[in-house]
Amino acid sequence: MPVKGYVPVLHGGTEGRPDELDTILTARHIAKVLEELGYRSGVIALDMDFSVIEALAAEQPLVVFNLVEGIRGDGRLGHLAPAMLEHFNLSYTGAGQAACFQSNSKKLSKQVLQEANLPVAADWSPETHGDGLVIIKSVHEHASFGMDQQSVVKGSEAELEIARREAIYGGRFFAESYIPGREFNISLFETEGNARVLPIAEMCFYGMPSGVHNIVDYAAKWEEESPLYQQTRRIFGLEKSAPELADELHRICLDCWAATGLSGYARIDFRVDAENRIYILEYNPNPSLGPDAGFAAALQEAGISYEEGIQMIVDAPLGAERM
């Protein structure tokens, strides 16, 4: 069978953290799938030496499969990969450098969403929160990095907790209102120039002990031996059980996609409170594409094979204009 073209998989992962290792393993898996689909592929690790991308340009790839979320474990650098790929006029999968840049900062991305009149949790301030609960998050890192059960504190304790986490993890942290309620992860992908919303996944927390907050923290997401990981499960079926809520989430997903300049594929995370008020937690223009991750599960729920999904992601940037 003739080779369709060269589609290398580019990543910036390291082996120092479970979420970073997941990127490396996913890159290897996708390269294997691409070869099964008839492409020539391979895995390319990106560090601070961007001559790697210049050398890649000389090979004239059909598309670069971009999995770079950060470099050397620093999420602030994730947008540099698409910026360099654009500099060398290389087609690549996923969102453009502008969308990746703004998503590097949760505070900047919240500002973009607010300007588009999309619902987000209120930022913490000593005047407005008092003893109300807030959640402390990393400004620049995704994958629940630096988040655990102690991330949910009273507003009066937020300043000290932010300082404590910055001392432990490095980088910057911030606080916003904690939204008790249900959590939804919604995957989207681009087909024929338009965004398609995949079946809605709800993250359910089973058998959690009293006093435990229902959040997908780092342990719940990555530490397989943790009870939090084992008791956090993904379920589908909201479209049948609560069609009005599903329709509203669907609408907000498409509005978020348009407002933030997303392309290729993405995941948008939500909380919904007891009054069914919807809040966007964050959007991720480069979510995990691992075979056991939420995007793959949503594809399966939609009746789309993993291999078909990878092919559609490769197809999307061909001829596309990016923001």
N, C-alpha and C positions, 0 to 999 in steps of 0.2 A: 504494500500500500504506500503510495507516495506521501511524503511528509507535508503537512499543511503549512508549516512555517515554524519559526523559532519563537517560543513563548517562555522566556526564563522567569523564575519566581524570585523576586527580590524581597529580602526581609532585613530587619535591623535588630533581631532578637539576640539575647545572650542567654547563658544557662544559669544565671544567678538566681532567678525567681521562677516559680511555677508558671506564671502568666507569660513570661518571656520564653520559657522552654516550650510552651504550647505553640507559640509563633513559629519556632524552628521546626517542630514536628509537623505542624500544619503545612509549612512550606514544602517539606519533603513529600508529604502525602499529595498535595496538589500537583507537584511536578510529576509524580507517578501517574496521576489521573490524566494529566495533559498528554503524556506519552501514550497512554491507552487510547486517548481520543485522536491520536495521529499526529500530534505536534512533536517537534523536538523541544526538549525542556531541560532544566537543570536548576539548581538552587544557588543563588548568589547572596552572600552575606554582606551587608553594608555597614561600614564603620565610619570613622571620621575622614577617611580618604575617599573623596568623591571621584577620583580617577577611575574607580570601578565603573561608574556610570558612563564616563567618556569611553572606556574600553568597550562597554556594552553597546554603545551607539555604533561603533565600528562594525559590529556583527549584524546590524540592521534587523533587529527582531521585529516580528509581526506586531506583537504587543508585549509589554512588560507586565507581568502579574505582580502588582505592588502590594505587599503585605507589611510595609514599614509603618509601624505605629510610633516608634521612637528609635533613638540611636544610643547605644550604651545605657539602656534603661532610662533614658531621659525623654519623656513624652513631648517636651517643648521643641524637640528637633524633628518630630515626625513629618512636618510639612516640607522639610528640605528635600526629601526624596522626590515627591512630585514636582517640586520647583526645578530640580536638576533635570528630571526627565523631560519637562517642558523646554528647558533651555536647549537640550539636544534634539528637540522635535521628535521625541519618542512617544508613541501611543502607549497608554497604560490603563490598567483597570482601576475602578473605584473613583473616588471623588477627586476633584482638582485641588491644586495647592491652596487656593483661596479658602475653600470649604474646610480643608484639613487644618489650615492655619487658625481659623477662628474656633474650630473645635478643640484645638490644643489647650485653650483656656475655658474652663467652665463658666467663668465670670463673663468673658467676652461672648461666648455662645448664648448665655442667658440674655445678654443685652440685645443680641440679634433677634432672639425669639420675642422679647418684650416689644421691640420696635415693630414687629409683625403682628402684635396683639395676640400672641399665643401664650397660653397659661403656664406659668412657672411658679415654683415656690418662692416666697418672699425672702430676700436676703436678711440676715440677722443684723440687728442693731440693738445696743443696750437699752435704748428708749422704748422700743416696741415689743421686745420679747420677754424681758423680765425672767420669770421662772418658767415660761413656756418652753417646750422642748425644741431643740435645734439639732441638726446633724452636721458633723464636721467632715469635710471632704477635701481631697487634694485638688488644687486648682488645675494642675496640668496632667496628672496621671489618670488613665482609665483603668479598667479591669478591677475596680474596687480596691486599688492599691492604697494602703494606709487606713483602711476602714475596718472597724470591728465593732463589737457590741458597745464598747465605751465611747464610740463616736457620737452616740445620742446622749446629749447632756442638757441641763437647764441652760436657758439663755444667759443667766448670770454667771455660768461657768465657762462660757464659750471662749472668751479671750484667753484664759489659762490653758484650755484644752488645745486651742489652735497652736499656741506657743509650744506646748508639750509635743505635739505631733510633728511640728516643723523641726524640733530638736532631734526626734527619733528618726524620722524618715527623710529629712531634707526637703527642699522645695517649699512651696507655699500652700497653705491650707486656708479654707474659709468656712463660714457657717451659713446655713439657710434653715428655714422652718422645716421641722420634721413633719412629714405628712403620714399619720397612721392610716392604714387602709390596705387596699389591694395593690399588687404590683404587676405590671404587664410589660413584656418585651415584644416589640413588633418589628419584624424584618421586612425590608423592601428591596426590590431590585428593578433595574431598568430594562425595559423591553420595548423595542421600536421607538425609542426616544421618550417613553413615558414611564412613570413609576408604577409598579404593581405592588400592592400590599399583600403580604403573605398571611396565612392564618394567624390569629392573635394567640400568643402564649401567655398564660398567667403563671407567675411564680407562686407556688403554694408552700406554706410552712406547716408541716405536720408534726404534732407531738412536741412542740417547743415548750420547754419548762417555763414556769411563771417568771416574769421579769425579763424575758428575752425579747428583744425587739425583732419584728419580722422584716429584716432587711437582708439583701444579698450582699453580705460583706465578703472580705477576702477569703475567709475560711469556708463560707458557704459556696463560694464560686470555684475555689482551687484546691482546697485541702481535703482530699478524698477520705481520709481517716477521721475527719471531724464529724461529730454528730450534726452540726449545722449543715454540712455538705449533704449528708445522707438523708436529712429530713426536709431538704428544700427540693421541690420537684416541679417540673414543668408540665402543665396540662393545657389542652386545647378544648375548644367547644364554645367559646363565648358567643360566637355568631348565632348559635342556636339558643343558648341559655339566657342571653341578654342582648337581643339584636339591636336595640336602640343605643345601648352603650357601645356596642361593637361598631355601629355606624358612625358614632361621634368620634371614636378613636381613629377609625379609618380616615375620616375627613381631616382630623388634625394631623395625622401622619403625612397626608399629601400636602397640606399647607406648610408643614415644617420642611418637607423635602424641597418645596419651591422657594421658601423664604431663605433657606440656608445654602442653596446652590448645590445640593447633593446630586450625585450621579453614580451610576454603576450599581452600587448596593449600599445598604446602611441598616442600622438598627436604632430604633427610638424607644426609650424606656419611660414608663409612666407610673405614677401613683394615682389612685382613685380613692377619695375619702368616703366616709359613711353617707354623705349626701350626693354621691356620684359626681362630685366635682373633680375634674381631670387636671393633672399637673404633669408637664413634661419634666422629667428628671434630667435627662441629657439625650443627645443624639450622638451616635458613633458612626463616622463615615468609613471606618475600617474595622468592623467587628470580626470576631473570630470566625473563621470558615472551617474550623476543625470538624471532622466527620461526626463528632458527638456534641457539637455546640448548638446553640439555639437556632442559628440560621439554617443549618442542615436539617434540624428537626422540623422547622417551619416548611422547608421545601418538601420534606417527606409527607407532612400533613396535607400539603397542596397537591400531592400526587406527582411531584417532580423529583426525579432521581438526583442524587448528588452530582453525578457526572453531567446531567443536563444543566444543572445549576451552574457548574463551573464553565460549561460551554457558553451559557448566556452571559456570564460575567465577562468572558473574553470577547464576545461579540459586541457588547455595548459600546466600548470606546472607539470602534472602527468608524471613522467618519464623524465622530461626535465633536461638538464645540464645548469647551469647558469654561466655567466661570473662574 
